[in-house]
Each structure stands twice: as structure tokens, then as C-alpha cells.
Amino acid sequence: MRVVLAEDLFLLRQGIIQLLEAYGFEVVAAVDNGTDLAAALAEHRPDVAIVDVRLPPTFTTEGLQAALRARREQPGLPILVLSQHVEQMYARELLADGTGGIGYLLKDSVLDDEQFIDSVRRVAAGGTAMDPAVVAQLMTSHSRDEPLAALSGREREVLGLMAEGCSNTAIAQRLTVTEGAAAKHISNIFTKLLLPPSSDSNRRVLAVLAYLNA
């Protein structure tokens, strides 16, 4: 699996490269600024891009902006944002095209290599991997007039765990309910969000995107 990495801190960048290579990823480019990131994404068209938000020269949103431009040119390009900051406006724009392959992790919340690698693989496969703190911030401005308003409190909780990338089994464990109960909540979510029958994996991504992009 081919990866483009954008991280301005040398030691962290090298550490991520070594971690990815240890799990069989090929890091085709590792850059430290938004300009080089845009060029690397256009040249290599990777299976997944891992991108910090704030890169030189201004340390504002160069990383996310470069990722957004690349995703417009390469629809569906899987992008995993790895940052210390939640940039709500650009995060919503990243979600706005309605495709999968999106992740947003906070660096301080990545506690072990398997968690991180699982997130990279999930995003590369077209799924989602959202940090709970990011989900919470993106939810703060939801309107009650949207279809999401039809969801119960428990269904919103389940959908939040789906956004984190949890399986039915993991959701059941986190909520201390049976897998059958978790599956029923998920089925109700699909119905209330008017998601037509399709593969469950695709509907999960669509439900999560509707949840985060509302």
C-alpha cells in the first residue's frame, strides 16, 4: 500500500515512516510543507495520504488545503488527517463530497501502533476513522431541522461510534449491549437517514458522512 506523508517535525515524520514500513506500507513521499505535499499527491496518486493540518510556511491550514485540492483532482483520494488541532471548516469541506476514505486523528489520542495502523488501513479501504474529540467538535453546530434530528439519543451514540470506525461487536462492547441490539440500532439509523439498501459497509460510510457533514 502506497502512502504519501506530510509532517513538518523531522523526528515524528521519521518515526511514522518507520512504523508504516514495519507494517508493510510503502512510503513513496514524505514531505514537510503544503507545496511539496500537493506535488507528491499529484505525482504519486497514493493509496492513502497522511496529512498534518498546519505546515510551513504559515503553519495555519496548508496541509488540509493541499489535501482538499488533491481530492478535487483525484475524487475519492483517501486522506487521514493527523494533527493536534481540529479545523472545523476545512474538515467539513473534506467530508462534503460524500465519499469515504476519510480519517481525522488527534496526535495525542494515538496511543499504540495497532490503533494507528488500523486507522490507516480503514481509510485506505474507503472507510472512516474519526477521533471521538473531533466527532464531538463537528457535532456542535448541527441543526435540529436535519434528518439527524429523527435519531434517538442512543442512535446518535451508535452513529458516533460508527464514525470512530467501530464494528458492530465493538459498538456492543462499548455500550454494554448485545450485538443484536447494536445491529438493530444501526438498521434504524439507515432507515431514518433514508439510505437505500446497499452493502452495509457502504451504508455505514454514508451514514457517518451524513452525521459529520450536517
MORAQUI-V907283 format. One record per run of one state. SS is the DSSP state (H for helix, E for strand, C for the rest). FROM is the first residue (numbers start at 0). LEN is the number of residues. If there is no record, write none. Layout:
SS&FROM&LEN, SS&FROM&LEN
//
This chain:
C&0&1, E&1&5, C&6&3, H&9&13, C&22&3, E&25&6, C&31&1, E&32&1, H&33&11, C&44&3, E&47&4, C&51&4, E&55&1, C&56&5, H&61&12, C&73&5, E&78&5, C&83&4, H&87&8, C&95&6, E&101&5, H&106&3, C&109&3, H&112&12, C&124&3, E&127&3, C&130&1, H&131&8, C&139&7, H&146&4, C&150&2, H&152&11, C&163&4, H&167&8, C&175&3, H&178&14, C&192&7, H&199&14, C&213&1
//
